[in-house]
Amino acid sequence: MATLKDVAEKVGVSITTVSRVMNGRGAISRETRDKVFAAMKELNYFPNEMARSLGNKSSHLIGLIVPYIDHAFFGILTAAIEEACYKSGYKLFFCTSGGNPNRERELF
């Protein structure tokens, strides 16, 4: 799996420059920006969302605990929530509790 460092080395820039390109910050030339995105694509690099959340203090993750997924109501509800999360740039962390209150507390 490619890292931020791999992308920076391929382009010949610093890790900071790659980070700035990814986050749309700082004055970066169009040429450098294009090279960084091309290297990311070539290396099949995807940012680690958990690592990014440490820096910006926002995980963009939403947790959902339902008792059962095979119940029609919870299946439909989960699908609708996941779709809304996706459209809003969030990811859904999903768990089932089996209706066990102790497990629900543990998952929470």
DRENTOR-408869 format. One line per 2 residues: their letters; for each residue x, y, z of C-alpha. Coordinates in steps of 0.1 Angstrom, whole numbers. Example, Ala and Ser with C-alpha at 12.3 -4.5 7.8 and 13.67 -1.06 7.14 Angstrom:
// residues 2
as = 123 -45 78; 137 -11 71
END
This chain:
// residues 108
ma = 0 0 0; 14 34 -10
tl = 21 61 16; 21 98 15
kd = 59 96 15; 58 74 -16
va = 38 100 -34; 61 128 -23
ek = 92 109 -35; 76 101 -68
vg = 68 137 -75; 100 150 -59
vs = 83 172 -34; 80 172 4
it = 53 153 23; 40 187 34
tv = 35 198 -2; 15 166 -9
sr = -6 172 22; -12 208 11
vm = -23 196 -23; -47 170 -8
ng = -62 195 16; -64 224 -8
rg = -42 247 13; -12 269 5
ai = 0 283 -28; 8 253 -49
sr = 14 256 -87; -11 239 -110
et = 18 218 -124; 27 205 -90
rd = -9 198 -81; -14 178 -113
kv = 18 158 -107; 7 150 -71
fa = -28 138 -82; -12 118 -111
am = 12 101 -87; -16 93 -63
ke = -36 77 -91; -6 58 -104
ln = 4 45 -70; -32 38 -61
yf = -28 60 -30; -58 67 -8
pn = -56 88 23; -60 70 56
em = -91 86 70; -83 77 106
ar = -49 93 103; -64 124 87
sl = -89 127 115; -62 131 140
gn = -49 162 123; -82 179 116
ks = -100 166 147; -129 154 127
sh = -133 117 118; -163 121 94
li = -174 87 109; -209 81 122
gl = -216 50 144; -249 31 141
iv = -259 3 164; -291 -17 156
py = -303 -49 172; -307 -69 140
id = -298 -63 103; -321 -91 90
ha = -352 -72 103; -367 -54 73
ff = -371 -21 92; -335 -20 103
gi = -322 -31 69; -340 -2 52
lt = -331 22 79; -294 13 77
aa = -294 16 39; -310 51 41
ie = -286 63 68; -256 50 49
ea = -267 68 17; -272 101 35
cy = -238 97 51; -222 90 18
ks = -238 121 2; -226 142 31
gy = -190 130 30; -193 107 60
kl = -187 71 65; -209 48 85
ff = -195 25 112; -221 -2 116
ct = -227 -28 144; -254 -51 154
sg = -261 -59 191; -284 -89 188
gn = -308 -70 211; -283 -74 240
pn = -281 -42 261; -247 -51 275
re = -233 -55 240; -249 -22 230
re = -231 -4 259; -198 -21 249
lf = -202 -12 213; -210 24 222
END
